[in-house]
Amino acid sequence: MSQLPTKQEILDWIAANPTLTAKRDIAKAFGIKGAARIDLKRILKELEDEGVLEKRKKTYRDPDRLPPVSVLLVNAPDADGDLTARPLEWHGEGVEPAVHLILRASDPALGAGDRILGRLTPIEGENAYEARLIRKIGTNPTRILGVFRMGSEGGRIVPIDKGNDKEWMVSAGATHGAKDGELVEGEQAGPKARMGLPKARIVARLGDPTAPRAVSLIAIHQHGIPDAFPDEVIAEADAKKPAGLSGREDLRELPLVTIDPSDARDHDDACYAEADDDPKNPGGHILWVAIADVAHYVTPGSALDREAKKRGNSSYFPDRVVPMLPDRLSGDLCSLHEGVPRACIAVRMVLDRHGKKLRHTFHRALMRSAASLAYEDVQAAMDGAPNDKTAPLLETVIKPLYEAYAALKAAREARQPLNLDLPERKIVLSDEGEVLSVNFRDRLDAHKLIEEFMVLANVAAAETLIAKNSPLLFRVHEEPSPEKLNALRETADAAGFGLAKGQVLKTAHINRLLDQAAGTDQAELINMATLRSMMQAYYAPVNFGHFGLALQNYAHFTSPIRRYSDLVVHRALVNAHHWGKDGLTAQDIENLEQTATHISETERRSMMAERDTTDRYLAAYLSERIGQEFEGRVSGVARFGAFVRLDETGADGLIPIRSLGQEFFHFDREAMTLMGSQSGMLVEPGMRVKVKLAEAAPVTGGLELELIELEGEAVTPGPRGGRPGRGGPRKSFGKGKGKPKGSPKRKLIRAKAKTDKTKRKLTRKRNG
């Protein structure tokens, strides 16, 4: 070809040849050689600047792509019997990508014309995807969790649900290879039976009911967390279509990005920051936070709404998520996937150089995420190691976000929210569900950045709704009770620290205590004691403030995919701004108090199930290490023994009172101590210990420990009376001279004296 191709000819070539999009491929196709390649490069750059093409490494392609969860129409099998599907949500201008279905043995048979919901993975170097079946659209078979009992022609599933004694028949060809006694997950096979036992097929073998892979499912069922969506809810979700631009502002050119864990399946918040060019605000910032517009899809009184309210929130486990909304919404239409237009409610906030919010406005809009980023990749980019995805965004997107965060961090330090240092555990599982490791999550600035942005957006939502006299649900965190404060003060005093009293308590006072303990052996003890002294946060239609965040006005707005409270706030914003008819109804407003109570309870239910699951995983992980010794710290005491938190995993175990010694141990509830009546041995929170793992029960999640060392001194249980010698303590804690000043006996005397003094003060106060 003697002359340069037109832009349209180049676009037509790329559309027809999606796998030959490198510059040299385009040059070869049009016969461009020598200096003419420079002109070709210029044309491609212009197309890129116009947004028509997107450059990835050395190739050019249409920027539109399919979302990770998408609705597909199954095609007829090809000559080799392989199945492909057509994406029903392809909006690109280029050639529609091919989708290859990868089916598991347990998946139902698919035929031409079936509509399915699939999870997509791009095929490197091709305009194609692999798809895994989530479920067929329009079908929602009942799920069963139970123990498989083998029979002569197949077998039965005996459900583990409490109160469910209905067994399910499994034919010989639908056992999925399950063995007798295995925990299995099944689903209804065929129509519901009018007579006899219903039929099921096994879709997953979970192995031993006590094995790690089973524990989250057991916790889900034990705590009554709904994990199967009713048919009408699935049908309603499947009927939803992507929101258009009608009635919305167009924010698709704003380079909002999502920053989430690397394994996140849904993205409900995106952010963007830039310097404020207003001369009246030198050094200021414009911060955008965009949140998925769930209210558009989940309307009041609908089947989706009733189910979301019933669940209250999503529940998260190491191996699975029980979502508040079906996959069609949570993983697709309401998820702010990269490069896909999505409905959102965004807040634009103007900050001064010190991080103070000067003003804000809310917008119902359509956005398109410029990138889905992981926390670790964003932090690495800021630390000087950008990858292919973060490098193009470093100067224009990532650095401005950190600059806005630096300003907000200064405002946070002035506000002094509670600054607890409590490492979060991360349980890493193998594909088979075995625990590979238990680590503590890194707290990166990338994590803190998103947290601060979300807190500010939540404040903006509460302030707007208060200003417009709109009903809403507040996130309430009341200050500690006097009794809990006294307990914290006693713990601080015993550890050699102080907590201010005689004045109105502020988080700054507690932060000073935490700062005193930071870097010392008592840091974990003080942080845990502080956490125990706090009231539990809850939802309410009245505003009592948020003590922990040191904020007067606070509401949850930023996670409507996984919290019903946020959906209520979104609907309140819809009403307040007159955006449409999908806001709060009069009945919603009338029932706000009941809704608040209910979702506060579902939140606690999920927390208990998640905690039980973590305990069981840890017990399973440690069950192969019976007899090994571990370092830890006493985290609490009770009449029946002492609790120890192990350093290595953060697991909690119990030293039963019987293993401390045969003597009587006095439990002082006020001082939170256990003391041997004869030996004088004292056990109190904060003490360093070495213990031996005596028992690990994965079924219950319990760990039983034996005490080996207390505060660096070897200890063995003594006989009744505490006489040293055979079976007695290696170090005597009994009466005698020469007892060191810091001995456990002296510590107990000081602690009891302080407790008695406190009791006398409280008695005088009550009598007065």
KOLGU-311619 format. One line per 8 residues: number of its first residue (from 0); their letters; for each residue x negated, y, z negated of C-alpha. Coordinates in Angstrom, 2 decimals. Each point is the difference from the previous one (the first is absolute). Example, Ala and Ser with C-alpha at 12.3 -4.5 7.8 and 13.67 -1.06 7.14 Angstrom:
# KOLGU-311619
0) as) -12.30:-4.50:-7.80  -1.37:3.44:0.66
END
This chain:
# KOLGU-311619
0) msqlptkq) 0.00:0.00:0.00  -1.59:3.30:1.14  1.90:2.39:-2.23  0.87:0.10:-3.69  3.31:-1.59:-1.03  2.76:2.16:-1.43  0.90:-0.21:-3.66  3.17:-1.90:0.89
8) eildwiaa) -1.98:-2.53:2.05  -2.29:-0.60:-2.97  2.99:-0.46:-2.32  1.61:-2.42:2.46  -3.23:-2.04:0.14  -0.28:-0.18:-3.81  3.66:-1.03:-0.27  -0.44:-2.76:2.59
16) nptltakr) -3.37:-1.18:-1.36  0.12:0.29:-3.81  -3.07:-2.23:-0.43  -2.21:2.01:2.41  0.04:3.43:-1.63  -3.68:0.77:-0.57  -1.32:3.01:1.92  -2.18:-2.23:2.20
24) diakafgi) 3.05:-2.17:0.84  1.93:3.08:1.09  -2.97:1.29:2.00  -0.41:-3.36:1.74  3.71:-0.20:0.82  -0.07:3.38:1.79  -3.47:-0.36:1.51  -1.46:2.89:-2.03
32) kgaaridl) -3.79:0.08:-0.07  -2.86:2.32:-0.90  0.77:3.57:-1.06  3.72:-0.54:0.59  0.04:-1.97:-3.26  -0.42:3.32:-1.83  3.22:1.29:1.58  1.76:-3.24:-0.95
40) krilkele) -1.15:0.45:-3.60  1.41:3.54:0.05  3.41:-1.22:1.25  0.15:-2.73:-2.64  -0.88:2.56:-2.69  2.81:2.26:1.20  2.47:-2.89:-0.15  -1.22:-0.77:-3.51
48) degvlekr) 0.42:3.64:-1.08  3.49:0.03:1.49  0.88:-2.97:-2.23  0.80:-2.22:2.98  -2.93:-2.32:-0.65  -1.69:-1.05:-3.20  -3.72:-0.83:-0.03  -1.02:-3.03:-1.99
56) kktyrdpd) -3.75:-0.59:0.05  -0.64:-0.13:3.79  3.48:-0.78:1.27  3.08:2.05:0.77  3.54:-1.18:-0.57  3.52:1.19:-0.63  0.27:1.18:-3.63  3.35:-1.69:-0.64
64) rlppvsvl) -0.05:-3.37:-1.72  2.32:-2.43:-1.67  0.62:0.14:-3.75  -1.41:-2.91:-2.06  3.55:-1.26:-0.63  2.20:0.08:3.07  3.18:-1.39:1.54  -0.73:-2.41:2.87
72) lvnapdad) 2.08:-1.72:2.67  -1.21:-3.57:0.63  -0.67:-0.91:3.65  0.43:-3.45:1.54  -3.02:-2.32:-0.51  -2.65:0.15:2.72  -1.29:-2.99:1.99  -2.19:-1.05:-2.93
80) gdltarpl) 2.85:0.25:-2.48  -1.43:3.11:-1.70  2.37:2.67:-1.24  -0.29:3.72:0.62  2.27:2.86:-0.96  0.92:3.47:1.17  -0.35:2.87:-2.51  3.34:1.81:-0.27
88) ewhgegve) -1.62:3.07:-1.59  -2.57:0.82:2.68  0.09:3.73:0.72  -3.30:0.38:1.84  -0.30:1.20:3.55  -2.54:-2.66:0.98  0.43:-3.69:0.67  2.01:-1.76:-2.69
96) pavhlilr) -2.35:-2.18:-2.09  0.34:-3.76:0.01  0.93:-1.70:-3.28  -1.08:-3.60:-0.60  1.96:-1.88:-2.67  -2.04:-2.08:-2.44  2.39:-2.35:-1.78  -0.61:-2.06:-3.11
104) asdpalga) 1.20:-3.59:-0.33  2.64:1.13:-2.48  1.41:2.75:2.25  3.40:-0.62:1.60  0.23:-0.73:3.72  0.23:3.12:2.17  1.50:0.32:3.44  0.45:2.58:2.72
112) gdrilgrl) 2.20:2.87:-1.15  -0.69:-0.35:-3.73  -0.67:3.28:-1.77  -2.59:-0.24:-2.76  -1.85:2.18:-2.46  -3.73:-0.63:0.42  -3.26:1.12:-1.60  -2.38:1.13:2.74
120) tpiegena) -3.79:-0.13:0.26  -1.73:1.68:2.98  -2.17:-2.25:2.17  -3.42:1.59:0.35  -0.75:1.28:3.50  3.45:-0.79:1.40  3.30:1.79:0.37  1.62:-2.75:-2.02
128) yearlirk) 0.98:-1.08:-3.51  0.37:-3.20:-1.98  3.25:-0.27:-1.95  0.88:-2.03:-3.10  3.66:-0.64:-0.67  1.48:1.74:-3.04  3.56:-1.12:0.78  2.58:-0.19:2.76
136) igtnptri) 2.18:3.07:0.29  3.56:-0.69:-1.00  -0.87:-3.02:-2.12  -0.75:0.04:-3.71  -0.23:-3.56:-1.32  0.26:-0.58:-3.74  -3.39:-0.51:-1.68  -0.59:-2.62:-2.70
144) lgvfrmgs) -2.93:-0.39:-2.40  -0.19:-3.38:-1.66  -1.75:-3.31:-0.59  0.08:-2.56:2.84  1.16:-3.51:-0.90  -0.78:-2.55:2.68  2.68:-2.44:1.14  0.33:-2.87:2.47
152) eggrivpi) 1.04:2.34:2.83  -1.54:3.35:-0.82  0.76:1.25:-3.47  1.54:2.72:-2.13  -0.94:3.46:-1.27  0.82:0.52:-3.67  0.19:3.81:-0.56  -1.95:1.51:-2.90
160) dkgndkew) 2.48:2.85:-0.46  1.62:0.04:-3.40  3.65:-0.99:0.25  -0.34:-1.29:3.56  0.52:-3.76:0.02  0.95:-0.28:3.69  -2.51:-2.23:1.81  -0.77:0.22:3.71
168) mvsagath) -0.44:-2.91:2.39  -3.10:-0.07:2.22  -0.06:-2.27:3.04  -3.09:-2.08:0.81  -1.02:2.35:2.79  0.29:3.16:-2.08  -2.26:-0.80:-2.97  -3.03:1.89:1.41
176) gakdgelv) -2.14:-2.80:-1.45  1.00:0.80:-3.59  -0.90:-2.50:-2.72  2.12:-1.11:-2.92  -0.19:2.50:-2.89  -1.32:2.90:2.07  1.40:3.48:-0.36  1.45:0.98:3.37
184) egeqagpk) 1.80:2.87:1.64  2.88:-1.00:2.23  2.68:1.63:2.04  3.50:-0.97:1.01  0.10:-2.26:3.07  3.12:0.16:2.13  3.42:1.28:-1.05  1.14:-0.04:-3.61
192) armglpka) 1.39:-3.39:-0.91  3.65:-0.21:-1.05  -0.54:-3.34:-1.70  -3.03:-1.70:-1.46  -3.40:1.50:-0.70  -1.16:2.89:2.21  -2.89:-0.64:2.38  -3.36:1.76:-0.09
200) rivarlgd) -3.37:-0.15:1.67  -3.27:0.66:-1.75  -1.87:3.04:1.31  -2.86:0.19:-2.51  -1.78:-2.47:-2.28  -1.21:1.67:-3.17  -1.59:-3.08:-1.55  -0.15:-0.62:-3.72
208) ptapravs) 2.69:2.10:-1.78  -2.75:1.06:-2.43  -2.42:1.01:2.78  -0.89:3.68:0.57  1.88:0.29:3.26  3.30:-0.77:-1.73  -0.16:2.36:-2.94  1.28:3.18:1.67
216) liaihqhg) 3.04:-1.80:1.39  0.73:-1.48:-3.42  -0.29:3.45:-1.61  2.32:1.48:2.62  2.67:-2.57:-0.79  -0.54:-0.02:-3.77  0.48:3.76:-0.21  2.98:0.02:2.35
224) ipdafpde) -1.57:2.18:2.69  2.13:-0.27:3.17  -2.24:-1.26:2.81  2.52:-0.94:2.68  2.00:2.62:1.88  3.71:-0.61:0.61  1.06:-0.56:3.61  1.84:3.32:0.23
232) viaeadak) -3.11:1.88:-1.16  -2.18:-1.67:2.63  2.60:0.64:2.71  0.24:3.65:-0.99  -3.79:0.42:0.05  -0.31:-1.75:3.37  2.53:2.38:1.53  -2.03:3.10:-0.86
240) kpaglsgr) -1.75:1.88:2.80  -3.02:2.33:-0.22  0.96:3.57:-0.87  -0.30:2.59:2.74  -0.87:3.69:-0.03  3.59:1.20:-0.28  0.44:2.16:-3.10  -3.71:-0.22:-0.86
248) edlrelpl) -3.09:2.14:0.31  -2.70:-1.38:2.28  -3.19:-0.69:-1.99  -1.39:-2.60:2.40  -2.99:2.18:0.90  -0.96:0.49:-3.66  -2.84:-2.49:-0.68  1.51:-1.54:-3.11
256) vtidpsda) -1.77:-3.18:-1.16  0.92:-2.80:-2.38  -2.58:-1.17:-2.57  0.80:-3.32:-1.65  -1.59:-3.26:-1.17  -1.58:-1.91:2.87  2.63:-2.75:-0.27  3.04:2.32:-0.17
264) rdhddacy) 2.94:-1.10:2.12  2.08:3.15:-0.33  -0.93:3.67:-0.03  2.49:2.34:-1.60  -2.12:3.15:-0.39  -2.29:2.02:2.26  -1.97:3.17:-0.59  -1.87:2.79:1.77
272) aeadddpk) -1.86:3.07:-1.26  -1.52:3.08:1.55  -1.43:3.31:-1.16  2.55:2.77:-0.46  -0.77:2.78:2.49  2.10:2.53:-1.93  -2.39:2.79:-1.11  2.14:0.42:-3.13
280) npgghilw) -1.01:-3.53:-1.07  -3.80:-0.19:0.39  -1.35:-3.50:-0.48  3.53:-1.40:-0.10  1.36:-3.15:1.60  3.10:-1.20:1.85  0.89:-3.52:-1.07  2.61:-2.15:1.74
288) vaiadvah) 1.43:-3.16:-1.55  2.42:-1.97:2.20  2.13:-2.81:-1.42  2.02:-2.60:1.92  3.61:1.13:0.40  1.65:-3.08:-1.47  3.24:1.92:-0.67  0.61:0.13:3.77
296) yvtpgsal) 0.22:-3.81:0.13  1.34:-0.90:-3.46  3.22:1.94:-0.35  2.11:0.24:-3.20  2.40:-2.87:-0.56  -1.43:-2.17:2.79  -1.01:-3.64:-0.49  -3.66:1.10:0.20
304) dreakkrg) 0.62:2.60:-2.68  1.73:-2.42:-2.35  -2.81:-2.53:0.32  -2.74:2.62:-0.41  1.67:1.31:-3.13  0.42:-3.53:-1.34  -3.74:-0.68:0.42  -0.98:3.45:-1.21
312) nssyfpdr) -3.55:-0.30:1.29  -2.43:-2.27:1.81  -2.01:-2.51:-2.06  -3.67:-0.63:0.74  -1.90:-3.22:-0.64  -3.52:-1.13:1.00  1.36:-2.19:2.81  3.28:1.60:1.03
320) vvpmlpdr) 2.33:2.98:-0.18  3.70:-0.15:-0.78  1.18:3.13:1.86  2.88:2.29:-0.90  0.92:0.23:3.71  -0.03:-2.62:2.79  -3.05:-0.29:2.28  1.81:1.76:2.83
328) lsgdlcsl) -0.11:3.16:-2.13  -2.85:-0.42:-2.48  -2.51:-1.31:2.53  1.32:1.67:3.14  2.43:2.92:0.35  -0.85:1.61:-3.36  -3.74:-0.67:0.17  -2.16:2.82:1.34
336) hegvprac) -2.02:-2.16:2.37  -2.85:1.46:2.00  0.98:1.49:3.33  3.74:-0.70:-0.40  2.67:2.74:-0.34  1.63:-0.25:-3.41  2.66:1.97:-1.90  -1.29:1.78:-3.11
344) iavrmvld) 0.72:2.62:-2.62  -3.09:2.19:-0.32  -1.02:2.65:-2.48  -2.35:2.82:0.99  -1.84:1.40:-3.02  -2.18:3.12:-0.18  -2.80:-0.21:-2.58  -2.35:2.70:-1.19
352) rhgkklrh) -3.74:-0.56:-0.37  0.51:-1.28:-3.57  2.58:-2.63:1.02  3.04:1.89:-1.26  3.08:-0.59:2.17  1.21:3.41:1.18  3.07:-1.14:1.94  1.39:-2.94:1.93
360) tfhralmr) 2.68:-0.89:2.55  1.67:-3.29:0.93  0.61:-1.16:3.58  1.95:-2.88:1.52  -2.16:-0.96:2.95  -1.39:-2.52:2.45  -3.70:-0.79:-0.39  -2.58:-2.30:1.57
368) saaslaye) -2.87:-1.20:-2.17  -3.38:0.78:1.54  -1.60:-2.94:-1.82  0.63:-2.66:-2.63  -3.09:0.15:-2.22  -1.24:-2.07:-2.93  -1.20:1.58:-3.24  -3.43:-1.60:0.28
376) dvqaamdg) -0.52:1.18:3.59  0.99:3.58:-0.83  -2.34:0.07:-2.99  -2.84:-1.52:2.03  0.49:2.70:2.65  -0.31:2.72:-2.63  -3.05:-1.73:-1.45  -1.76:0.14:3.36
384) apndktap) 0.92:-3.35:1.56  2.96:0.57:2.35  1.18:-2.83:2.24  1.49:0.12:3.49  3.42:0.92:-1.35  -0.96:2.64:-2.58  -2.84:1.69:1.90  2.26:1.93:2.44
392) lletvikp) 2.16:1.15:-2.93  -2.75:0.92:-2.46  -0.31:3.74:0.69  3.57:0.80:1.01  2.05:-2.20:-2.34  -1.96:-1.74:-2.77  -2.22:2.83:-1.24  2.90:2.52:-0.24
400) lyeayaal) 1.88:-2.57:-2.11  -2.91:-0.22:-2.43  -0.30:3.80:-0.10  3.67:0.28:-1.00  -0.56:-2.75:-2.56  -2.95:1.90:-1.51  2.31:2.95:-0.62  2.71:-2.22:-1.49
408) kaarearq) -2.57:-1.69:-2.21  -0.85:3.38:-1.51  3.70:0.61:-0.65  0.31:-3.46:-1.55  -2.88:0.69:-2.39  1.71:3.20:-1.08  3.32:-1.82:-0.49  -1.63:-2.88:-1.93
416) plnldlpe) 2.23:-3.02:0.78  -0.74:-3.13:-2.00  -3.34:-1.35:1.18  0.11:-3.70:-0.84  -2.79:-2.23:1.30  1.63:-3.40:0.50  -1.61:-2.08:2.77  2.49:-1.79:2.24
424) rkivlsde) -0.53:-3.68:0.70  0.04:-1.42:3.51  0.60:-3.72:0.44  -1.48:-1.33:3.26  1.69:-3.13:1.37  -1.01:-2.49:2.65  2.34:-0.92:2.85  1.05:-3.00:-2.07
432) gevlsvnf) 0.93:2.23:-2.94  -2.98:-0.89:-2.20  -1.56:2.80:-2.04  -3.39:0.81:1.51  -0.94:2.85:-2.31  1.33:2.54:-2.45  -1.46:3.46:0.50  0.65:3.48:-1.26
440) rdrldahk) 1.13:2.44:2.68  -2.27:2.91:0.79  1.49:3.42:-0.72  -1.09:2.00:3.04  0.56:3.69:0.63  2.13:-1.16:2.94  2.41:-1.62:-2.49  0.07:3.07:-2.25
448) lieefmvl) 0.53:2.28:3.00  3.20:-1.78:1.05  1.21:-0.15:-3.61  -0.40:3.76:-0.43  1.75:0.72:3.30  2.92:-2.23:-0.95  0.31:1.55:-3.48  0.16:3.47:1.53
456) anvaaaet) 2.63:-1.08:2.54  2.07:-1.52:-2.83  -0.22:3.27:-1.93  1.10:1.93:3.09  3.05:-2.25:0.42  1.04:0.45:-3.63  -0.48:3.79:0.13  1.99:0.35:3.21
464) liaknspl) 2.95:-2.01:-1.31  -0.01:1.83:-3.34  -0.03:3.35:1.83  2.94:-1.11:2.15  1.94:-1.34:-3.03  0.10:-3.43:1.58  0.53:-3.18:-2.05  -3.01:-2.34:0.12
472) lfrvheep) -1.89:-2.69:-1.88  -3.03:1.21:-1.95  -2.98:-2.15:-0.90  -0.15:0.46:-3.76  -2.91:-0.73:-2.34  0.58:1.15:-3.55  -2.76:0.77:-2.48  -1.04:-2.70:-2.52
480) speklnal) 2.00:-0.51:-3.17  -1.55:1.13:-3.34  -0.37:-3.63:-1.04  -1.96:-0.94:3.13  -2.13:3.12:-0.32  -0.87:-0.93:-3.57  -1.04:-3.47:1.16  -2.20:1.53:2.72
488) retadaag) -1.49:2.41:-2.52  -0.83:-2.87:-2.38  -1.71:-1.92:2.80  -1.98:3.10:0.99  -1.04:0.68:-3.59  -1.15:-3.60:-0.53  -2.09:0.26:3.18  -1.63:3.22:-1.21
496) fglakgqv) 1.96:2.40:2.20  2.62:2.60:-0.71  3.39:0.98:1.41  1.35:3.47:-0.70  3.08:0.22:-2.21  2.18:2.70:-1.48  0.78:1.57:3.36  2.20:-0.60:3.03
504) lktahinr) -1.52:-3.00:1.76  -1.35:0.57:3.50  -1.70:-2.38:2.39  -3.14:2.13:-0.37  -0.25:-1.14:-3.65  0.10:-3.66:1.01  -2.44:0.63:2.85  -2.50:1.39:-2.52
512) lldqaagt) 0.28:-3.29:-1.91  -0.52:-1.98:3.23  -3.02:2.18:0.86  -1.52:-0.68:-3.43  0.33:-3.74:0.55  -1.19:0.03:3.63  -3.24:-1.90:0.45  0.14:-1.60:-3.47
520) dqaelinm) 0.79:-3.58:-1.00  3.36:1.24:-1.24  1.11:1.52:3.33  2.19:-2.94:1.04  1.55:-0.23:-3.47  0.92:3.71:-0.05  1.41:-0.14:3.53  2.13:-3.05:-0.82
528) atlrsmmq) 1.16:1.50:-3.31  0.94:3.20:1.82  1.96:-1.97:2.59  1.87:-1.89:-2.76  0.91:3.30:-1.65  1.70:1.30:3.13  3.73:-0.19:0.60  1.15:-1.88:3.10
536) ayyapvnf) 0.95:2.19:2.94  3.56:-0.27:1.31  2.52:1.65:2.34  2.68:2.42:-1.17  2.35:2.63:1.52  -1.16:2.45:-2.69  -3.46:1.53:-0.17  -2.13:-0.75:-3.06
544) ghfglalq) -3.30:0.61:1.80  -2.95:-2.29:0.64  -2.40:-0.02:-2.95  -2.70:-2.17:1.59  -0.33:2.19:3.09  0.42:3.21:-2.04  2.80:1.09:2.34  3.37:1.50:-0.85
552) nyahftsp) 1.72:-0.81:3.31  -0.65:-3.37:1.59  2.00:-2.35:2.24  -0.97:-2.96:2.16  0.20:0.92:3.68  -2.95:-1.66:1.74  0.89:-3.74:0.14  3.59:-0.49:1.22
560) irrysdlv) -0.91:-3.30:1.72  -0.75:-1.62:-3.34  1.89:2.05:-2.65  3.71:0.74:-0.06  -0.62:3.09:-2.17  -1.85:1.64:2.89  2.87:-0.76:2.37  2.35:1.83:-2.40
568) vhralvna) -2.34:3.01:0.05  -0.12:-0.09:3.83  3.79:0.04:0.15  0.07:2.92:-2.43  -2.38:1.89:2.32  2.26:-0.79:2.97  2.93:1.57:-1.89  -1.98:2.97:-1.22
576) hhwgkdgl) -1.21:0.88:3.52  3.27:-0.91:1.79  -1.88:-2.39:2.29  2.82:-2.45:0.61  2.65:-2.26:-1.46  -2.41:-2.63:-1.39  -0.64:1.79:-3.30  1.30:-0.71:-3.51
584) taqdienl) 3.71:-0.70:-0.19  2.29:1.15:-2.82  0.04:-3.60:-1.26  -3.82:-0.14:0.05  -0.12:3.14:-2.11  2.61:-1.30:-2.42  -1.98:-3.24:-0.48  -3.48:1.54:-0.33
592) eqtathis) -0.35:-0.93:-3.66  0.92:-3.65:0.62  -2.31:-0.09:3.01  -2.85:1.40:-2.09  0.50:-2.63:-2.71  0.23:-2.82:2.53  -3.13:0.86:2.00  -1.99:0.61:-3.19
600) eterrsmm) 0.92:-3.58:-0.97  -0.89:-1.46:3.41  -3.36:1.77:-0.20  -0.72:-1.65:-3.37  1.19:-3.34:1.42  -2.51:0.23:2.85  -2.79:1.04:-2.37  0.65:-3.05:-2.20
608) aerdttdr) 0.08:-2.37:2.99  -3.19:1.51:1.43  -1.74:-0.24:-3.39  1.09:-3.62:-0.49  -1.26:-0.88:3.46  -3.37:1.63:-0.65  -0.32:-1.86:-3.31  0.77:-3.31:1.72
616) ylaaylse) -2.49:0.63:2.79  -2.69:0.87:-2.55  0.78:-3.10:-2.05  -0.25:-2.16:3.13  -3.28:1.69:0.92  -1.46:-0.63:-3.45  1.41:-3.51:-0.41  -3.16:-1.46:1.56
624) rigqefeg) -2.19:1.77:-2.54  1.25:-1.58:-3.21  -2.77:-0.06:-2.58  -1.90:2.97:1.44  -0.83:3.04:-2.09  1.15:3.55:0.82  -0.64:3.49:-1.31  2.97:2.15:-0.88
632) rvsgvarf) 1.59:2.42:-2.40  2.84:-0.36:-2.50  2.93:1.79:1.63  2.58:-0.58:-2.72  0.88:-2.03:-3.07  3.18:-1.66:-1.21  1.04:-2.18:-2.90  -0.73:-3.12:2.08
640) gafvrlde) -3.43:0.97:1.36  -2.14:2.44:1.93  0.26:0.95:3.68  -3.20:0.33:2.02  -0.50:1.61:3.40  -2.79:-1.72:1.92  -2.54:2.30:1.64  -0.49:-2.05:3.16
648) tgadglip) 3.60:-0.27:1.19  2.05:2.25:-2.27  2.04:-3.07:-0.98  1.62:0.00:-3.44  -0.33:-3.01:-2.28  0.99:-0.89:-3.56  -2.17:-1.12:-2.88  2.60:-1.85:-2.13
656) irslgqef) -0.10:0.74:-3.70  -0.82:-3.67:-0.67  -3.29:0.26:1.90  -1.16:2.99:-2.05  -0.21:-2.14:-3.12  1.97:-2.10:-2.45  0.18:2.83:-2.53  2.97:2.34:-0.12
664) fhfdream) -0.31:3.03:2.26  1.77:3.15:-1.09  1.66:1.94:2.83  0.17:3.75:-0.57  2.54:1.36:2.44  -0.88:3.66:-0.70  -3.78:-0.39:0.41  0.42:-2.70:2.71
672) tlmgsqsg) -2.50:-2.33:-1.68  -0.37:-3.63:-1.03  -2.14:-0.72:-3.10  -1.07:-3.33:-1.49  1.18:-0.21:-3.61  -3.20:-1.75:-1.18  -2.71:0.83:2.53  1.03:3.62:0.53
680) mlvepgmr) -0.44:-0.47:3.75  1.76:2.84:1.83  1.39:-0.08:3.52  1.25:3.25:1.50  0.57:1.47:3.49  -3.16:1.17:1.71  -2.34:-2.60:-1.46  -2.37:-1.68:2.44
688) vkvklaea) 0.33:-3.78:0.08  -1.39:-3.05:1.70  2.58:-2.73:0.48  0.28:-3.46:1.49  2.86:-0.84:2.33  1.86:-2.85:-1.70  3.08:-0.26:2.20  1.46:1.55:3.16
696) apvtggle) 3.63:-0.67:0.94  0.83:1.15:3.57  3.69:-0.83:-0.51  0.38:2.57:-2.78  -3.03:2.18:0.72  -1.29:-0.50:-3.54  -3.67:-0.12:-1.03  -1.11:-1.38:-3.38
704) lelieleg) -3.40:1.09:-1.29  -2.36:-0.98:-2.81  -1.99:2.67:-1.81  -3.80:-0.45:0.17  -1.40:3.44:-0.79  1.50:3.09:-1.61  -1.87:3.29:0.43  -3.14:-1.93:0.98
712) eavtpgpr) 0.08:-2.28:-3.06  0.56:-3.73:0.39  3.20:-1.23:-1.63  1.44:-3.48:-0.54  3.30:-0.70:-1.72  -0.47:-0.63:-3.72  1.91:-2.40:-2.23  2.77:1.16:-2.27
720) ggrpgrgg) -1.59:2.25:-2.59  -2.62:1.21:2.46  -2.98:-1.77:-1.62  -3.13:0.23:2.11  -1.51:-3.23:1.09  1.31:-2.82:2.15  2.60:1.47:2.27  -0.35:3.38:-1.70
728) prksfgkg) -1.07:3.31:1.45  -3.59:0.33:1.17  0.09:3.50:-1.40  1.75:0.48:-3.34  2.60:2.73:-0.14  0.74:-0.76:-3.69  -0.85:1.96:-3.10  -3.59:0.88:-0.80
736) kgkpkgsp) -2.55:2.71:-0.04  -1.91:1.30:2.94  3.01:0.22:2.28  -0.83:2.36:2.88  1.88:3.26:0.11  1.69:-0.80:3.30  1.04:-3.55:-0.88  3.51:-1.21:0.82
744) krklirak) 0.86:-0.06:-3.74  -0.86:3.68:-0.41  1.85:0.84:3.22  3.12:-1.62:-1.41  -0.28:1.93:-3.29  -0.29:3.29:1.90  2.86:-0.90:2.34  2.27:-1.00:-2.90
752) aktdktkr) -0.82:3.19:-1.88  0.98:2.05:3.02  3.17:-2.02:0.42  0.96:0.49:-3.67  -0.69:3.72:0.30  2.22:0.20:3.09  2.76:-1.91:-1.79  -0.13:2.40:-2.95
760) kltrkrng) 0.22:3.00:2.34  2.96:-1.45:1.87  1.72:-0.84:-3.31  -0.45:3.55:-1.28  1.26:1.37:3.30  3.12:-2.16:-0.10  0.68:0.86:-3.64  -0.54:3.68:0.73
END
